[in-house]
Amino acid sequence: MHLPERAREALHKLSITVLVTLPLCGLFAAMMFAWQKVFFPRDLALLLIIHTLASMGITVGYHRMLTHQGFTAPAWLRAILLICGAMAFEGSPAVWTATHIKHHAHSDEEGDPHSPLEGFWHAHLGWLFSRTNFPEVRTYAPHLLQDPVVVWVSRTTFLWMGLSLFIPYLLGGWTGFLWAGLVRVFCTTHITWSVNSVCHTFGQREFETTDASRNHWLIGLLAYGEGWHNNHHAFPRNAFHGMHWWQIDLSGLFIRFCERIGLIAQVQRVTPEAAQAQRLRALQTRTALQAMRQQLQQSAEAAQAEVERIFQSSIVTKGDATLDEHFTECMKRIAEIRAAASSPLYLKRPRLEGYARTIQKLLEQARQMVPRGSG
């Protein structure tokens, strides 16, 4: 049955609401029962096992293998990895991959499904509520439609999601369902979402990239290496996100182990020379962007002073509601640009150049709005 677009959007919002709220309620319930000493070590063991399987399915299967083709694997291993990923409640492998490819194509700019420029919570989970943020697979990942393993797991995703809840109940009863089912889904999803939000807002940037990606040690630990996100955006196909001995990357260790015993092949790596060259480019670009920011702040400050002088020195404009409104809007827009230039958010060169053009345009409009000879 083909539903109208409005009904499909409403159904999508409802499903995401359930995905966000039900595991949270499960967490509160589990903590309440644990406080009353209704808790079994078996439940924690089940949580850790299923969480690890699902998380590795996302990080190794969905992300590094399927999206970025960081290595090749036989069909049976690919199926296992993608089934584990489907248990994470993050969608089918085909849609997840298409969404992530779109993210890399438009990272931190218009078109990015979960850009932090629209706010931290939008990047974390707010973006999930709009169907438009999930692109058509045939547009961004058409090759996956010809992959029988991906097609099969994508069609049976709900089966694996259901089994990941039923198995804890079967082995641990209702407390097993709470901890290894709902609490596990809460942990798995929010850790993944933190890569989109935290790792595009907080942390360090070792490499200069065309986005705001950052390395965050805590997310690196919790997300099995995905938190070394700036490294990943600098070298997307690299199968190893941790690029120093102290950057713990459990997903990378698993890939290395599989390669060592011959389960996978064509593992993508970054040479030390390529990494060093990227670091040098990062330093040069960072210095240039910082200079552009300072120049933009100075230009905005000078523009505010000139616009104020133009309107205050004009007798004709006083009392004119239209011109007063234009003056207020002009000053507001310049103030917004000044705030953006001084904000900690990463700004790309095109955006900084666009802000500079906007300032010049606002100045020209201010001069044209005031009659000749009145300024």
C-alpha positions in Angstrom: 0.0 0.0 0.0 1.4 3.4 -1.0 0.9 6.0 1.7 0.7 9.7 1.1 3.9 11.7 1.7 2.4 13.4 4.8 1.4 10.0 6.3 4.9 8.6 5.6 6.5 11.5 7.3 4.3 11.2 10.3 5.0 7.5 10.5 8.7 8.2 10.3 8.6 10.7 13.1 6.6 8.3 15.2 9.1 5.5 14.7 12.1 7.8 15.6 10.2 9.0 18.7 9.8 5.4 19.8 13.5 4.7 19.0 14.6 7.6 21.2 12.1 7.4 24.1 11.6 3.6 24.6 15.3 2.8 25.3 15.5 5.8 27.6 12.4 4.6 29.5 14.1 1.2 29.6 17.2 2.7 31.1 15.2 4.4 33.9 13.3 1.2 34.6 16.5 -0.8 34.7 18.2 1.7 37.1 15.1 1.7 39.3 15.1 -2.1 39.6 18.8 -2.2 40.2 18.4 0.3 43.0 16.0 -2.2 44.5 18.7 -4.9 44.0 16.8 -6.6 41.2 19.8 -7.2 39.0 21.8 -10.2 37.7 25.4 -10.3 36.5 24.1 -12.3 33.6 22.2 -9.3 32.3 25.4 -7.1 32.2 27.3 -9.9 30.4 24.5 -10.1 27.8 24.5 -6.3 27.4 28.3 -6.2 26.8 28.3 -9.1 24.4 25.4 -7.9 22.2 26.5 -4.3 22.4 30.0 -5.3 21.2 28.6 -7.4 18.3 26.2 -4.6 17.2 28.8 -1.9 17.6 31.4 -3.8 15.6 28.8 -4.5 13.0 28.4 -0.7 12.6 32.0 0.4 12.9 33.6 -2.5 11.0 30.8 -3.7 8.7 28.6 -0.7 7.9 31.3 2.0 8.1 34.8 0.8 7.3 33.9 -2.1 5.0 30.7 -1.1 3.2 30.8 2.7 3.1 34.5 3.3 2.6 35.6 0.0 1.2 38.5 -0.2 3.6 38.9 -3.9 3.1 37.4 -6.8 1.2 35.8 -9.9 2.9 34.1 -13.1 1.8 30.3 -13.1 1.5 29.8 -15.1 4.7 31.8 -12.7 6.8 30.2 -9.7 5.2 26.8 -11.1 6.0 27.8 -11.7 9.7 29.1 -8.2 10.0 26.1 -6.6 8.4 23.7 -8.7 10.5 25.4 -7.5 13.6 25.1 -4.0 12.4 21.4 -4.4 11.8 21.1 -5.4 15.5 22.2 -1.8 16.4 18.8 -0.3 15.6 20.5 2.2 13.2 18.8 1.2 10.0 19.5 -1.1 7.1 23.1 -1.3 5.8 22.0 0.2 2.4 20.3 3.3 3.9 23.0 3.8 6.6 25.7 3.7 3.9 23.9 6.1 1.6 23.3 8.5 4.4 27.0 8.4 5.4 28.2 8.8 1.9 26.0 11.9 1.7 27.5 13.2 4.9 31.0 13.0 3.5 29.9 14.6 0.3 28.5 17.6 2.1 30.2 17.5 5.5 29.3 20.4 7.7 27.6 22.4 5.0 24.2 22.6 3.3 23.1 19.0 2.4 24.8 17.3 5.3 22.2 15.2 7.1 23.6 15.9 10.5 25.6 19.1 10.3 26.5 20.7 13.7 26.1 24.1 12.1 22.3 23.6 12.8 23.1 22.9 16.5 24.6 20.2 18.7 21.3 18.4 19.3 20.4 18.5 15.6 23.7 16.7 14.9 23.1 14.3 17.7 19.6 13.1 17.1 17.4 15.9 15.8 18.3 15.1 12.2 16.7 11.7 12.5 13.2 13.1 12.6 13.1 14.2 9.0 12.9 11.7 6.2 14.6 14.1 3.8 17.9 13.5 5.7 17.8 9.8 4.6 18.8 9.8 0.9 17.7 7.4 -1.8 20.1 4.5 -2.0 20.0 4.6 -5.8 21.3 8.2 -5.7 24.2 7.8 -3.3 25.0 4.1 -3.3 23.5 2.5 -6.4 26.2 -0.2 -6.4 24.7 -1.7 -3.2 21.5 -2.5 -5.0 23.5 -5.0 -7.0 25.1 -6.6 -3.9 23.0 -9.7 -2.9 24.4 -9.7 0.7 23.5 -6.1 1.3 20.1 -6.4 -0.4 19.3 -9.5 1.7 20.4 -8.0 5.1 18.6 -4.7 4.2 15.3 -6.5 3.5 15.6 -8.5 6.8 16.8 -5.7 9.0 13.7 -5.8 11.2 14.2 -9.5 11.8 17.6 -9.0 13.2 16.5 -6.0 15.3 13.7 -8.2 16.8 16.1 -11.1 17.5 18.5 -8.7 19.3 15.6 -8.0 21.7 14.2 -11.5 21.9 17.5 -13.3 22.6 18.1 -11.3 25.8 14.6 -12.1 27.0 15.0 -15.8 26.1 18.3 -15.9 28.1 17.6 -13.5 30.9 13.9 -12.9 31.2 12.5 -9.5 31.6 15.6 -8.1 33.3 17.7 -9.4 30.4 15.3 -7.7 28.0 15.7 -4.4 30.0 19.5 -4.4 30.2 20.7 -6.3 27.1 17.7 -5.1 25.1 16.6 -1.6 25.8 19.6 -0.3 27.7 21.9 -1.8 25.1 20.0 0.0 22.3 20.3 3.3 24.3 24.1 2.9 24.6 24.7 1.7 21.1 22.7 4.5 19.4 23.8 7.4 21.5 27.5 6.4 21.2 27.1 6.3 17.4 25.2 9.6 17.4 28.0 11.2 19.6 30.4 10.7 16.7 28.2 13.0 14.6 27.7 15.6 17.4 30.6 15.5 19.9 33.3 14.7 17.3 32.2 17.6 15.1 32.1 20.1 18.0 34.7 19.2 20.7 38.2 17.8 20.6 41.5 18.3 18.6 42.2 18.6 14.9 45.4 16.9 13.8 44.6 17.3 10.1 43.0 20.1 8.1 39.9 18.8 6.4 36.9 20.5 4.7 34.7 20.0 7.8 34.7 20.4 11.5 35.7 16.8 12.4 37.7 16.4 15.6 39.4 13.6 17.5 37.9 12.9 20.9 39.6 10.4 23.1 36.4 9.4 25.1 34.3 8.7 22.0 37.4 7.0 20.6 37.1 4.5 23.5 33.3 4.2 23.6 32.8 3.9 19.9 35.6 1.4 19.3 37.9 3.8 17.5 35.3 5.9 15.6 36.0 8.9 17.9 39.3 9.6 16.1 37.1 11.3 13.6 39.4 14.0 12.3 41.8 11.2 11.3 38.9 9.5 9.5 37.8 12.6 7.6 41.4 13.2 6.5 41.8 9.7 5.2 38.3 8.2 4.7 39.4 4.9 3.1 41.9 4.2 5.8 40.7 1.1 7.7 42.5 2.3 10.9 41.2 5.4 12.5 43.7 5.4 15.4 47.0 6.7 13.8 49.1 6.8 16.9 49.9 4.0 19.4 47.9 5.8 22.1 44.8 6.3 19.9 43.0 3.1 20.9 41.0 1.7 18.0 39.4 -1.6 18.8 37.7 -1.8 15.4 41.1 -1.4 13.8 42.6 -4.1 16.0 39.8 -6.5 15.0 40.5 -5.6 11.3 44.2 -6.2 11.8 43.5 -9.6 13.5 41.2 -10.7 10.6 43.9 -9.7 8.1 46.5 -11.6 10.0 44.6 -14.9 9.9 43.6 -14.4 6.3 39.9 -13.6 6.6 40.0 -10.2 4.9 42.2 -8.7 2.2 43.1 -5.4 0.4 43.1 -3.5 3.7 43.6 0.2 3.1 46.4 2.0 5.0 47.9 5.5 5.1 51.6 5.8 4.6 53.6 7.9 7.2 54.7 10.2 4.3 51.1 10.9 3.3 50.1 11.6 7.0 53.0 14.0 7.5 52.2 15.8 4.2 48.6 16.2 5.4 49.8 17.6 8.8 51.9 20.2 7.0 48.9 21.2 4.8 46.8 21.4 8.0 49.2 23.9 9.6 49.3 26.1 6.5 45.5 26.0 6.0 44.8 26.6 9.7 47.1 29.7 9.7 45.4 31.1 6.6 41.9 30.6 7.9 42.8 32.2 11.2 44.1 35.3 9.3 40.8 35.3 7.3 38.8 35.2 10.5 40.7 38.2 12.0 40.3 40.2 8.8 36.6 39.4 8.7 36.1 40.6 12.3 37.9 43.8 11.5 35.9 44.3 8.3 32.6 43.7 10.2 33.6 46.1 13.0 34.5 48.8 10.4 31.2 48.1 8.5 29.1 48.5 11.7 30.8 51.9 12.4 30.3 53.1 8.8 26.6 52.0 8.6 25.9 53.7 11.9 27.6 56.9 10.7 25.7 56.8 7.4 22.3 56.6 9.0 23.0 58.9 12.0 24.4 61.7 9.9 21.4 61.7 7.5 18.6 64.1 8.5 16.4 62.7 5.7 16.3 59.2 7.1 15.3 60.2 10.6 11.7 59.2 11.3 11.5 57.0 8.1 10.2 53.7 9.3 11.4 51.8 6.3 14.9 53.1 6.6 15.0 52.6 10.3 14.0 48.9 9.8 16.7 48.5 7.1 19.3 50.0 9.5 18.3 47.7 12.3 18.4 44.6 10.0 21.7 45.7 8.5 23.3 46.1 11.9 21.9 42.8 13.1 23.3 40.9 10.1 26.7 42.4 10.5 26.7 41.5 14.2 25.8 37.9 13.3 28.8 37.7 11.0 31.1 39.1 13.7 29.8 36.5 16.1 30.3 33.7 13.6 33.9 34.9 12.9 34.7 34.7 16.6 32.9 31.5 17.3 34.7 28.2 18.0 32.8 26.5 15.2 34.9 25.5 12.2 34.3 27.7 9.2 35.4 26.8 5.7 37.1 29.2 3.3 34.0 29.6 1.0 31.8 30.5 4.0 34.3 33.1 5.2 34.6 34.6 1.7 30.8 34.6 1.5 30.6 36.5 4.8 33.0 39.1 3.4 30.9 39.5 0.3 27.8 39.9 2.4 29.4 42.8 4.4 30.3 44.6 1.2 26.7 44.1 -0.1 25.2 45.4 3.1 27.5 48.5 2.9 26.4 49.2 -0.7 22.7 48.8 0.2 23.1 51.2 3.2 24.8 53.8 0.9 22.0 53.4 -1.7 19.2 53.7 0.8 20.3 57.1 1.9 19.6 59.9 -0.6 22.6 61.7 -2.2 23.9 64.6 -0.3 22.2 63.6 3.0 25.1 61.5 4.3 
